[in-house]
């Protein structure tokens, strides 16, 4: 569940402020799908960065699964990202020195998943997207 109340983000608030988001309110229930749409410069990326816990709001509150995340510190936000948030990027950000299998394993390593389970789950994930044959390839 996502609940955002009066969420705002201002860049350079002390001089020539840029109001990227002003008092956004939204409530998304489990199982609901939402599309964030708007013209270039309307704050879509800023909003997604806030929802993805990559940035913090200037004002307002953000609740994720019943926990207020808008006031968490960097380490706490990193834990939320690791445990509750997934990102799909338009361009991929793989580590070139690692195989596809290892690249898939990395988030599970940070989450403390044991090595054998990591490898099994990574192989299964690669299989689901038709990449099993490329598990040992590098980007």
C-alpha positions in Angstrom: 0.0 0.0 0.0 1.2 3.5 -0.9 -0.1 6.6 0.7 1.3 10.0 -0.1 0.0 13.2 1.6 0.9 16.7 0.6 4.2 15.4 -0.9 6.5 18.2 -2.2 10.0 18.4 -3.5 11.8 21.7 -4.0 15.3 21.9 -5.4 17.4 24.9 -4.2 14.8 26.0 -1.7 17.0 28.9 -0.4 17.8 30.5 -3.7 15.8 30.4 -7.0 13.6 27.5 -5.8 12.5 24.9 -8.4 9.2 23.4 -7.3 9.4 19.9 -8.8 6.3 18.6 -6.9 3.8 20.5 -4.9 1.4 18.8 -2.4 0.8 15.5 -4.3 -1.8 13.2 -2.7 -2.4 9.6 -3.8 -3.5 6.3 -2.2 -2.7 3.1 -4.0 -4.1 -0.2 -2.6 -2.4 -3.6 -3.0 -3.2 -5.0 -6.4 -3.9 -1.7 -8.0 -2.0 -0.5 -11.0 -1.1 3.2 -11.6 0.4 5.0 -14.6 2.3 8.2 -14.0 2.0 10.3 -17.1 2.7 13.9 -18.0 4.7 16.2 -20.2 8.5 16.5 -19.9 9.4 18.5 -16.8 6.2 17.8 -15.0 7.9 15.9 -12.1 7.3 12.3 -13.1 10.9 11.2 -12.5 11.1 13.2 -9.2 7.9 11.5 -8.1 9.2 8.0 -9.0 12.5 8.7 -7.2 10.6 9.6 -4.1 8.3 6.5 -4.3 11.4 4.4 -5.0 13.1 5.8 -1.9 16.0 7.2 -4.0 15.3 10.7 -2.8 13.5 12.3 0.2 10.7 14.9 0.0 11.0 18.5 1.1 7.6 18.3 2.7 4.7 15.9 3.2 4.6 12.3 4.1 5.0 9.0 2.3 3.8 5.7 3.8 4.7 2.3 2.3 3.0 -0.8 3.7 2.0 1.1 6.9 5.5 2.5 7.5 6.3 6.2 7.1 9.4 6.2 4.9 9.6 10.0 4.2 11.6 10.5 7.4 14.0 7.6 7.2 17.8 8.0 6.9 19.9 6.7 4.0 20.6 3.3 5.5 17.0 2.7 6.4 15.9 3.8 2.9 18.5 1.4 1.4 16.9 -1.5 3.4 13.4 -0.6 2.2 14.7 -0.5 -1.4 16.3 -3.9 -1.0 13.3 -5.6 0.6 10.2 -3.9 -0.9 11.0 -2.0 -4.1 11.9 -3.2 -7.6 13.0 -1.0 -10.4 12.8 -1.5 -14.2 15.1 0.9 -16.0 15.0 1.9 -19.7 18.7 1.1 -19.9 20.4 -1.7 -18.0 23.0 -1.2 -15.3 24.9 -4.5 -15.1 28.3 -5.0 -13.7 30.5 -5.8 -16.8 33.0 -7.9 -14.9 30.3 -10.3 -13.6 28.2 -12.9 -15.4 24.5 -12.5 -15.9 24.0 -15.0 -13.1 26.1 -13.0 -10.7 24.4 -9.8 -11.7 21.0 -11.3 -10.8 22.4 -12.6 -7.5 23.8 -9.3 -6.3 20.6 -7.9 -4.7 20.1 -11.2 -2.9 23.7 -11.0 -1.6 22.9 -7.7 0.0 19.8 -9.1 1.5 21.8 -11.9 3.2 20.4 -14.8 1.1 22.7 -17.9 1.4 24.9 -18.6 -1.6 23.2 -21.8 -2.8 19.7 -20.3 -2.5 20.9 -17.2 -4.4 22.2 -19.2 -7.2 19.1 -21.3 -7.5 16.8 -18.3 -7.4 19.0 -16.4 -9.9 18.9 -19.4 -12.3 15.2 -19.6 -12.0 14.8 -15.9 -12.7 17.0 -16.1 -15.8 14.9 -19.0 -17.0 11.7 -17.1 -16.6 13.0 -14.4 -19.0 14.5 -16.9 -21.5 18.1 -16.1 -20.5 19.2 -19.5 -19.0 21.6 -20.1 -21.9 23.4 -16.8 -21.1 23.9 -17.3 -17.4 27.6 -17.5 -17.8 27.9 -14.6 -20.3 29.1 -11.2 -19.4 27.2 -8.0 -20.5 
